[in-house]
Amino acid sequence: MKFDTRCVALALGGVFAFGAVHAQGNAALDGIAKYREMLQDGNPAELFEMKGEELWKQKRGPKNASLEQCDLGKGPGVVKGVFVELPRYFKDTGRVQDLEMRLITCMETLQGFNGAEIAKTAFGKGEMANLTALTTYVATASKGMRFNLSQSHEQEKTMYEVGKRLFFARGGSHDFSCASCHGTDGGRIRLQDLPNLTKNPGDGVGFAAWPAYRVSNSQMWGMQLRLNDCYRQQRFPEPKFGSDATIALGVYMGVNAKTAESIVPAIKR
């Protein structure tokens, strides 16, 4: 049996080329990981956390009151451990709320702010900017803790199922869904890992990494803004802040992230 040396050469060339591309890809990913590690030492999110703590204790609003009696699920004033159990059902509002919407409830009831007006404010402006800082402060208090969202109340179970359907619902001009990017293992776009959010993607990944500081635009993003931007990239209409759709998606991803460790505040590209 004779071997065609040209075929052997082509085959070997293909193997070497694949190896070179694979090595370059790994090198690029390693470089990104090192870049993030370097940035983490001076994460600007700490400034938002500090601002949030000041706002938590500061007497503000028409009622000139602080948020120190705000009940985020573990009793008035308790912040440690609440983030990794949200969204959850709250009896006083009769709704499932995430951290951002629960803080708006406290700003409304304790301080006298207009919650509806805050929800309509553009991201990064006015009280919405303050809300992002407060969210960062509260979420950071649970850093290193494990996610364990409740599914004991009927509304929590319903929100999970609604979130699951929304996650896989395709639409828009590109016929995309959340699952198009985050429904399988090993996804990647522009050297950016795309975690599989239909299950626990691992410690500090996906739901367990937001709020996060975005280096590319020098902004602090909470989960509501993260979801809005995902819908924008899918060419969907932008959801209203605190809508049932975004809360349901938060429940779905949060429940799936059970036992994942929170690294908030994270830093992103």
C-alpha positions as CSV (number, residue, x, y, z in Angstrom):
1,M,0.0,0.0,0.0
2,K,1.4,3.4,-1.1
3,F,0.9,6.6,0.8
4,D,0.5,9.9,-1.1
5,T,3.1,12.1,0.5
6,R,1.1,15.2,-0.6
7,C,-1.9,14.0,1.4
8,V,0.2,13.3,4.4
9,A,1.8,16.7,4.2
10,L,-1.6,18.4,4.0
11,A,-2.9,16.4,6.9
12,L,0.1,17.3,9.1
13,G,-0.2,20.9,8.0
14,G,-3.8,20.9,9.1
15,V,-3.0,19.4,12.5
16,F,-0.2,21.9,13.1
17,A,-2.4,24.8,12.0
18,F,-5.2,23.7,14.3
19,G,-2.7,23.4,17.1
20,A,-1.3,26.9,16.5
21,V,-4.8,28.4,16.4
22,H,-5.8,26.5,19.6
23,A,-2.7,27.7,21.3
24,Q,-3.3,31.3,20.3
25,G,-6.9,31.0,21.6
26,N,-5.8,29.6,24.9
27,A,-3.1,32.3,25.2
28,A,-5.7,35.0,24.5
29,L,-8.1,33.6,27.1
30,D,-5.2,33.3,29.6
31,G,-4.4,36.9,28.9
32,I,-7.9,38.1,29.5
33,A,-8.0,36.1,32.8
34,K,-4.8,37.8,34.0
35,Y,-6.1,41.2,32.9
36,R,-9.3,40.7,35.0
37,E,-7.2,39.5,37.9
38,M,-5.1,42.7,37.8
39,L,-8.1,44.9,37.6
40,Q,-9.8,43.2,40.5
41,D,-7.2,44.6,42.9
42,G,-8.4,48.1,42.2
43,N,-12.0,47.4,41.2
44,P,-13.8,50.7,40.9
45,A,-16.9,49.0,42.1
46,E,-15.6,49.6,45.6
47,L,-16.4,53.3,45.1
48,F,-20.0,52.4,44.4
49,E,-20.1,50.2,47.4
50,M,-18.9,53.0,49.6
51,K,-21.4,55.4,48.1
52,G,-24.2,52.8,48.7
53,E,-23.2,52.4,52.4
54,E,-23.4,56.2,52.8
55,L,-26.8,56.3,51.2
56,W,-28.1,53.4,53.3
57,K,-27.3,55.4,56.5
58,Q,-28.1,58.9,55.2
59,K,-31.4,60.5,56.1
60,R,-33.0,61.4,52.8
61,G,-36.3,61.9,50.9
62,P,-39.5,63.7,51.9
63,K,-39.6,61.7,55.2
64,N,-36.0,62.5,56.0
65,A,-35.2,58.9,57.0
66,S,-32.5,56.4,56.4
67,L,-32.8,52.9,55.0
68,E,-31.4,51.3,58.2
69,Q,-34.9,49.8,58.9
70,C,-35.3,48.4,55.4
71,D,-36.3,44.7,55.5
72,L,-34.7,42.9,52.6
73,G,-35.8,39.5,53.8
74,K,-33.9,38.8,57.0
75,G,-35.3,41.5,59.2
76,P,-35.0,45.3,59.4
77,G,-31.5,46.6,58.7
78,V,-30.0,43.2,57.9
79,V,-27.9,43.2,54.7
80,K,-25.6,40.2,55.1
81,G,-26.9,37.1,53.3
82,V,-30.0,38.7,51.7
83,F,-28.5,39.0,48.2
84,V,-28.0,35.3,47.7
85,E,-31.7,34.6,48.5
86,L,-33.2,37.1,46.1
87,P,-35.5,37.4,44.2
88,R,-38.0,36.1,46.7
89,Y,-41.6,36.6,47.8
90,F,-42.4,39.4,50.2
91,K,-45.7,39.3,52.1
92,D,-46.0,43.1,52.6
93,T,-46.0,43.8,48.8
94,G,-47.6,40.4,47.8
95,R,-45.0,40.1,45.1
96,V,-41.7,38.4,44.2
97,Q,-39.0,41.1,44.2
98,D,-35.4,41.2,43.3
99,L,-32.9,43.4,45.3
100,E,-33.3,46.5,43.2
101,M,-37.1,46.5,43.4
102,R,-37.1,45.7,47.1
103,L,-34.8,48.7,47.7
104,I,-37.2,50.9,45.7
105,T,-40.0,49.6,48.0
106,C,-38.0,50.7,51.0
107,M,-37.1,54.1,49.5
108,E,-40.8,54.6,48.9
109,T,-42.2,53.4,52.3
110,L,-39.4,54.6,54.6
111,Q,-38.1,57.7,52.8
112,G,-41.2,58.9,50.9
113,F,-39.7,58.7,47.4
114,N,-41.9,58.0,44.4
115,G,-41.0,54.4,43.4
116,A,-42.7,54.6,40.0
117,E,-40.6,57.7,39.1
118,I,-37.4,56.1,40.2
119,A,-38.2,53.0,38.0
120,K,-38.7,55.3,35.0
121,T,-35.4,57.2,35.5
122,A,-32.7,56.4,33.0
123,F,-29.9,54.2,34.2
124,G,-27.0,56.1,35.8
125,K,-29.2,59.2,36.4
126,G,-30.6,60.7,39.6
127,E,-32.1,58.2,42.1
128,M,-31.5,55.4,39.6
129,A,-27.7,56.0,40.1
130,N,-28.2,56.0,43.8
131,L,-30.2,52.7,43.5
132,T,-27.2,51.1,41.7
133,A,-24.9,52.2,44.5
134,L,-27.3,50.8,47.2
135,T,-27.6,47.6,45.3
136,T,-23.8,47.2,45.1
137,Y,-23.5,47.9,48.8
138,V,-26.1,45.3,49.9
139,A,-25.0,42.7,47.4
140,T,-21.3,43.0,48.4
141,A,-22.3,42.1,52.0
142,S,-23.0,38.6,50.7
143,K,-19.7,38.1,48.9
144,G,-18.4,34.6,49.3
145,M,-21.8,33.2,50.3
146,R,-23.7,30.6,48.3
147,F,-26.9,31.2,46.4
148,N,-30.0,29.5,47.8
149,L,-33.2,31.0,46.4
150,S,-36.5,30.0,48.0
151,Q,-39.1,28.0,46.0
152,S,-41.5,27.5,48.9
153,H,-44.1,30.1,47.9
154,E,-46.5,29.5,45.0
155,Q,-45.5,32.8,43.4
156,E,-41.8,31.9,43.6
157,K,-42.6,28.6,41.8
158,T,-44.7,30.4,39.2
159,M,-42.0,33.0,38.5
160,Y,-39.4,30.2,38.0
161,E,-41.6,28.6,35.4
162,V,-42.3,31.9,33.7
163,G,-38.6,32.8,33.7
164,K,-37.8,29.4,32.2
165,R,-40.2,30.0,29.3
166,L,-38.9,33.5,28.7
167,F,-35.3,32.2,28.7
168,F,-36.1,29.8,25.8
169,A,-38.6,32.1,24.0
170,R,-37.3,33.1,20.5
171,G,-38.2,36.3,18.8
172,G,-37.0,39.6,17.4
173,S,-35.5,40.3,14.0
174,H,-32.8,37.8,14.6
175,D,-35.0,35.0,16.1
176,F,-32.8,34.9,19.3
177,S,-33.5,33.8,22.8
178,C,-31.5,34.0,26.0
179,A,-30.7,30.3,25.4
180,S,-29.1,31.2,22.0
181,C,-26.1,32.4,23.9
182,H,-26.5,30.8,27.4
183,G,-28.2,27.5,26.8
184,T,-25.2,25.2,26.1
185,D,-21.8,24.5,27.5
186,G,-18.6,25.9,26.1
187,G,-20.2,28.9,24.3
188,R,-18.0,31.9,23.5
189,I,-18.2,35.1,21.5
190,R,-15.3,37.5,20.8
191,L,-13.1,35.5,23.3
192,Q,-15.9,36.1,25.9
193,D,-17.1,33.0,27.7
194,L,-20.8,32.4,27.6
195,P,-21.9,30.5,30.7
196,N,-24.7,27.9,30.5
197,L,-27.4,29.5,32.7
198,T,-29.8,26.6,32.5
199,K,-27.9,25.0,35.4
200,N,-25.3,26.1,38.0
201,P,-22.6,27.6,35.8
202,G,-20.0,27.6,38.6
203,D,-18.8,30.0,41.3
204,G,-18.9,33.6,40.5
205,V,-20.3,33.1,37.0
206,G,-23.5,34.4,35.4
207,F,-26.1,35.4,38.0
208,A,-23.4,35.2,40.8
209,A,-21.3,38.0,39.2
210,W,-23.8,40.9,39.0
211,P,-23.8,43.8,40.0
212,A,-20.5,44.3,38.2
213,Y,-18.3,47.1,37.0
214,R,-18.0,47.3,33.2
215,V,-14.5,48.5,32.2
216,S,-15.5,49.1,28.6
217,N,-17.9,51.9,29.5
218,S,-16.8,52.8,33.1
219,Q,-20.3,52.0,34.5
220,M,-21.7,49.9,37.3
221,W,-24.4,47.5,36.1
222,G,-27.0,45.7,38.2
223,M,-28.9,42.7,37.0
224,Q,-31.8,44.8,35.6
225,L,-29.5,46.7,33.3
226,R,-27.7,43.5,32.4
227,L,-31.0,41.9,31.3
228,N,-32.0,45.0,29.4
229,D,-28.8,45.0,27.4
230,C,-29.3,41.3,26.7
231,Y,-32.7,42.0,25.2
232,R,-31.2,44.9,23.2
233,Q,-28.7,42.6,21.7
234,Q,-31.5,40.1,20.8
235,R,-33.2,43.0,19.1
236,F,-36.2,42.8,21.5
237,P,-38.0,45.9,22.8
238,E,-36.4,47.1,26.1
239,P,-38.3,45.8,29.1
240,K,-39.5,48.1,31.8
241,F,-37.4,48.4,34.9
242,G,-38.6,45.9,37.4
243,S,-41.0,44.2,35.0
244,D,-42.4,40.8,35.8
245,A,-40.3,39.5,32.9
246,T,-37.0,40.6,34.3
247,I,-37.9,39.4,37.8
248,A,-39.0,36.0,36.5
249,L,-35.7,35.6,34.6
250,G,-33.8,36.6,37.7
251,V,-35.7,33.9,39.7
252,Y,-35.0,31.3,36.9
253,M,-31.2,32.1,36.8
254,G,-30.9,32.5,40.6
255,V,-32.6,29.1,41.4
256,N,-30.4,27.5,38.8
257,A,-27.3,29.0,40.4
258,K,-28.0,27.3,43.7
259,T,-24.7,26.6,45.7
260,A,-22.7,29.0,43.4
261,E,-20.5,31.4,45.3
262,S,-21.2,35.2,44.8
263,I,-18.2,37.3,43.8
264,V,-20.1,40.5,43.7
265,P,-19.0,43.2,43.0
266,A,-17.3,41.6,39.9
267,I,-15.4,43.3,37.1
268,K,-16.3,42.8,33.5
269,R,-14.8,43.8,30.1
